Amino acid sequence: MQLPDFKLERYLAAHEFTAPFPLSSSDCESVSVGELLAYDPAARPEFEKLWLGYTEAPGHPALREQIAKLYQHVSTGQVLVHAGAEEAIFNFMNVTLNAGDHLVVHWPCYQSLFQVAESIGCQVTKWEADPANGWEVKIDDLKQALRPNTKAVILNTPHNPTGFLMTGSALKEVAEVVDAHGAILFVDEVYRGLEYDEARRLPAACDLSDTAISLGVMSKAYGLAGLRIGWVATRNQKLLEKMTSYKDYTSICNSGPSEFLATLALRHGGALIRRNRDLIAANLKAADGLFAEFPHLLEWHRPEAGCIAFPRWKGKGTSAKLCQNVLEATGVLLTDSSLFSAGDRHFRLGFGRKNFSDGLGRLRSFLRDCSG
């Protein structure tokens, strides 16, 4: 398989660790190892005694048990841990799809959610979100996109990069439509838990359908990207067995220290998520002021979940040029919509970090200069 460059990741690799003010980050504020261990006084001595040998390929049973608790109808044996969400996506695509199969993908999206399938030789249909209607996707559009050879439907909610949150009734209907067609529903749920209204938290796809797959990760809602721990949860036993076997050709097993810390984090997941939701709420208020001040340059659909949004640039030039100019003038890093193959008028704004207000202030000064 030949894969083209991952546009977003190549751009971030060039700038993410050198730009003073990353204002496009898709994850939440992280913690140190010491801060995480402090959640449980017994954790530090246990961590220091940890044996650094190979781990169980599906993931440590204690970790899978904690992950299973996030779902209603999933057991420990129905969870497969991966080295981040990216490996899980790659694994799923390779065991599910063959050349000539058809895939429907929620659009815009993270590149691997369609690129791996295209590189396998699949036909991909975009299930496009409507920016004029809050980035909603229509069920009728999904029905029209399905073909006899549709093998899977890829959905992402809460959504990256727009912050769109599907309704519970719509998600249930999607699961029913995909099941009736005989396809597999794969739902990227990595921002689950970051709904601004907890009453709107969606059921997991793996709880709605016995063939659907839920994708989770420690990096987004929990802010622990450095652990490189992701997972799939599904009652689709045949598919899970294939993914478990395929993982022997990728990571084989995960980092023991990462699995230990992820297990600890999930035991205290409520506290970690509340911390990040409070930070997001404060940052969103600051962002509201920016959009109120520059309606002639910027507009957005205020997100409903997660720590990212996808505003539209209304000024001169493309959003790529905007992002370049902002970075050079202020050190603020934004990611433009061309990196998502989603036109040239939007950019991703991330507001899950503590230094958000510092970057926002510099962006505000830049926009004032544009207005002047």
C-alpha positions in Angstrom: 0.0 0.0 0.0 1.3 3.5 -1.0 0.0 6.3 1.2 0.4 10.0 0.3 1.6 12.5 2.8 -0.7 13.1 5.7 -1.2 16.9 5.1 -2.3 18.0 8.5 0.3 15.9 10.3 3.2 17.1 8.1 2.1 20.7 8.7 2.0 20.2 12.4 5.3 18.4 12.4 6.9 21.5 10.9 5.3 24.0 13.3 3.6 22.5 16.3 6.6 22.3 18.6 8.2 25.5 17.5 5.2 27.9 17.3 5.0 29.8 20.6 1.2 29.8 20.6 -0.5 26.7 19.1 -4.1 27.9 18.7 -5.2 24.9 16.7 -4.5 22.0 19.0 -7.1 19.2 18.8 -6.4 17.9 22.3 -7.0 19.2 25.8 -4.5 20.4 28.4 -2.4 17.6 29.7 -0.9 16.8 33.1 2.5 15.6 34.3 3.1 12.0 35.4 3.4 13.3 39.0 0.0 15.1 38.8 -1.6 11.9 37.4 0.0 9.7 40.1 -1.2 12.1 42.8 -4.8 11.0 42.1 -4.1 7.7 44.0 -1.5 7.6 46.8 -0.9 3.9 46.2 -0.1 4.5 42.5 3.5 5.8 42.7 5.0 2.7 44.4 3.0 0.4 42.1 4.3 2.4 39.1 7.9 2.1 40.3 7.6 -1.6 40.6 6.1 -2.0 37.1 7.8 -4.7 35.1 9.0 -3.4 31.7 8.5 -6.6 29.6 6.0 -7.3 26.8 2.4 -6.6 27.6 -0.7 -8.6 26.6 -1.5 -7.9 22.9 -5.2 -7.0 23.4 -4.3 -4.6 26.3 -3.9 -5.2 30.0 -7.1 -6.7 31.5 -7.4 -4.0 34.1 -7.2 -1.3 31.4 -9.8 -3.1 29.2 -12.0 -3.4 32.2 -11.9 0.3 32.8 -12.6 1.0 29.1 -15.5 -1.4 29.1 -17.1 0.7 32.0 -17.5 3.6 29.5 -20.1 1.5 27.6 -23.5 0.0 28.4 -23.3 -3.4 26.7 -19.6 -4.1 26.2 -17.4 -6.5 28.2 -13.7 -6.5 28.9 -13.2 -9.1 26.1 -14.9 -6.8 23.6 -12.2 -4.1 23.8 -9.0 -4.0 21.8 -6.3 -1.5 22.9 -4.1 0.2 20.3 -1.2 2.6 20.2 -3.4 5.6 19.8 -6.5 6.1 17.7 -4.5 6.2 14.5 -3.4 2.6 14.7 -7.0 1.5 15.4 -8.2 3.3 12.3 -5.5 1.8 10.1 -6.2 -1.6 11.6 -10.0 -1.4 11.0 -9.6 -0.3 7.4 -7.2 -3.0 6.5 -9.2 -5.9 8.0 -12.6 -4.6 6.8 -12.0 -3.3 3.3 -10.8 -4.7 0.0 -10.1 -3.0 -3.4 -13.4 -2.2 -5.1 -15.4 -1.8 -1.8 -17.3 1.4 -1.2 -17.0 3.6 1.9 -19.1 6.5 3.0 -17.2 9.1 5.1 -18.5 12.0 7.2 -16.9 15.1 5.7 -14.7 17.1 6.4 -12.6 14.6 8.4 -9.3 13.5 9.7 -7.4 12.4 6.7 -6.8 8.7 7.7 -10.6 8.2 7.9 -10.7 8.2 4.1 -7.1 8.0 2.9 -6.3 4.5 4.1 -9.5 3.2 2.3 -8.5 5.1 -0.9 -5.0 3.6 -0.8 -6.5 0.1 -0.4 -8.4 0.8 -3.7 -11.8 1.6 -2.3 -14.3 4.1 -3.7 -15.1 6.8 -1.2 -18.2 9.0 -1.1 -18.2 12.1 1.0 -21.2 12.5 3.4 -20.8 16.3 3.6 -21.7 18.4 6.5 -23.6 21.7 5.8 -21.8 24.7 7.2 -24.9 26.9 6.6 -26.8 24.6 9.0 -24.4 24.2 11.9 -22.4 21.5 10.1 -25.2 19.1 10.3 -25.2 16.0 8.2 -28.5 14.8 6.6 -29.7 11.2 7.0 -31.3 11.4 3.5 -27.8 12.2 2.1 -26.4 9.1 3.7 -29.2 6.9 2.3 -28.5 8.3 -1.2 -24.8 7.6 -0.8 -25.1 3.9 0.0 -24.4 1.5 -2.7 -24.7 -2.3 -3.0 -20.9 -2.6 -2.4 -20.9 -0.2 0.6 -18.8 -2.0 3.3 -18.7 0.7 6.0 -19.9 4.1 7.0 -17.5 6.4 8.9 -19.0 8.9 11.3 -17.3 11.3 13.7 -19.3 12.9 16.5 -18.5 15.0 18.4 -16.9 16.2 15.2 -13.3 17.2 14.3 -12.8 19.9 13.1 -16.2 21.6 13.5 -17.4 20.8 17.0 -20.7 19.5 15.6 -22.7 17.2 17.9 -25.3 14.9 16.4 -28.6 14.4 18.2 -29.3 11.1 19.9 -32.3 10.4 17.6 -30.2 11.1 14.5 -27.4 8.7 15.7 -29.9 6.0 16.4 -31.4 6.4 12.9 -27.9 6.3 11.3 -27.2 3.0 13.1 -30.5 1.5 11.9 -29.9 2.6 8.3 -26.4 1.2 8.2 -27.4 -2.1 9.9 -30.3 -2.5 7.5 -27.9 -2.0 4.6 -25.6 -4.7 6.0 -22.6 -2.3 6.4 -20.5 -1.6 9.4 -20.8 1.6 11.3 -17.5 3.0 12.6 -17.9 6.0 14.9 -14.9 8.1 15.9 -16.0 9.1 19.5 -12.7 10.5 20.7 -14.4 13.7 22.0 -17.1 11.9 23.8 -17.4 13.3 27.4 -16.7 16.9 26.3 -20.3 17.8 25.5 -21.1 21.3 26.9 -24.5 20.0 27.9 -24.1 16.6 29.6 -27.7 15.7 28.8 -26.7 15.6 25.1 -24.1 13.0 25.5 -24.7 10.4 22.8 -24.9 6.6 23.4 -21.9 4.9 22.1 -22.2 3.2 18.7 -21.2 -0.1 20.1 -24.1 0.1 22.5 -26.6 0.9 19.7 -25.6 -1.9 17.3 -24.0 -5.3 17.8 -21.9 -4.8 14.6 -20.8 -1.2 15.1 -17.4 0.0 16.3 -16.7 2.8 18.8 -13.3 4.4 18.6 -11.8 6.0 21.8 -8.5 7.5 22.9 -6.8 9.0 25.9 -5.6 12.1 24.1 -8.7 14.3 23.6 -11.2 14.4 26.4 -8.6 13.2 29.0 -5.7 15.3 27.7 -3.2 12.5 27.8 -2.0 12.3 24.2 1.5 11.3 25.3 0.3 8.0 26.6 -0.5 6.9 23.0 -3.4 4.7 24.1 -6.5 4.3 22.0 -9.0 1.5 21.6 -12.0 0.1 19.8 -15.0 -1.4 21.5 -17.4 -3.6 19.7 -19.7 -6.6 20.0 -18.7 -7.6 16.5 -16.6 -10.6 17.6 -15.6 -11.7 14.2 -14.2 -8.3 13.3 -12.6 -7.9 16.7 -10.7 -11.2 16.2 -9.5 -10.1 12.8 -8.3 -6.7 14.2 -6.5 -8.5 17.1 -4.7 -10.7 14.6 -3.8 -7.8 12.3 -2.3 -5.9 15.2 0.4 -8.5 15.3 1.8 -6.7 12.2 1.6 -3.2 13.7 2.4 -2.5 17.3 1.8 -6.1 18.6 1.3 -4.8 22.1 1.3 -1.5 23.9 3.6 0.3 26.4 3.3 -1.1 29.9 3.9 2.3 31.6 1.3 3.9 29.3 -1.3 1.2 30.0 -0.7 1.6 33.8 -1.2 5.3 33.6 -4.2 5.1 31.3 -5.8 2.7 33.7 -5.2 5.1 36.6 -6.5 8.0 34.5 -9.7 6.2 33.6 -10.3 5.4 37.3 -10.3 9.1 37.8 -11.7 10.0 34.4 -14.5 12.1 35.7 -12.2 14.5 37.4 -9.9 14.8 34.4 -12.8 15.5 32.1 -14.4 18.0 34.4 -11.1 19.9 34.6 -10.9 20.1 30.8 -14.6 21.0 30.4 -14.1 23.9 32.8 -11.1 25.1 30.9 -13.0 24.8 27.6 -16.0 26.8 29.0 -13.7 29.7 30.1 -11.8 29.7 26.7 -15.1 29.7 24.8 -16.2 32.8 26.5 -13.0 34.5 25.4 -13.5 33.3 21.9 -17.0 34.7 21.9 -15.5 38.1 22.4 -13.2 37.7 19.4 -16.1 36.7 17.0 -18.2 39.5 18.3 -15.5 42.1 17.6 -14.7 41.0 14.1 -18.0 39.9 12.3 -16.7 41.4 9.1 -13.7 39.0 9.1 -14.8 35.9 11.0 -17.9 33.9 11.5 -18.5 30.5 13.1 -21.1 28.1 14.3 -20.3 27.9 18.0 -19.4 24.3 18.7 -21.5 22.1 20.9 -18.8 19.6 22.1 -15.1 19.1 22.1 -12.3 21.6 22.1 -12.2 22.7 18.4 -14.2 24.8 16.0 -14.0 25.5 12.2 -14.5 29.3 11.7 -14.9 30.8 8.3 -12.4 33.5 7.1 -14.3 36.4 5.4 -11.3 38.6 4.7 -9.1 38.9 1.7 -7.2 35.8 0.4 -7.5 32.2 1.4 -7.5 30.8 4.9 -4.1 29.2 4.1 -2.7 32.7 3.5 -4.3 33.9 6.7 -2.7 31.1 8.7 0.7 31.8 7.2 0.5 35.5 7.9 -0.7 35.0 11.4 2.1 32.5 12.2 4.8 34.8 10.7 3.5 37.9 12.4 2.5 36.6 15.8 3.7 33.1 16.4 0.1 31.9 16.6 -0.4 28.5 14.9 -3.7 27.9 13.1 -4.5 25.1 10.6 -6.3 26.0 7.4 -9.1 24.0 5.8 -6.9 22.9 2.8 -5.2 20.5 5.3 -8.6 18.8 5.7 -9.3 18.9 1.9 -12.2 21.2 2.8 -11.8 24.3 0.7 -9.9 27.4 1.3 -12.1 29.6 3.6 -12.0 27.9 7.0 -9.4 27.2 9.7 -9.4 25.0 12.8 -9.4 26.8 16.2 -8.5 24.8 19.3 -9.5 26.0 22.7 -8.6 23.2 25.1 -5.2 24.6 26.4 -4.4 26.8 29.3 -2.5 29.3 27.1 -5.4 29.9 24.8 -6.0 33.4 26.0 -2.4 34.4 25.2 -2.6 33.2 21.6 -6.1 34.7 21.3 -4.8 38.1 22.3 -2.1 38.0 19.6 -4.7 36.9 17.0 -6.9 39.8 18.1 -4.1 42.3 17.6 -3.4 40.8 14.1 -7.1 41.2 13.1 -7.2 44.7 14.4 -4.3 45.6 12.2 -6.2 43.9 9.3 -9.3 46.0 10.1 -7.2 49.2 10.3 
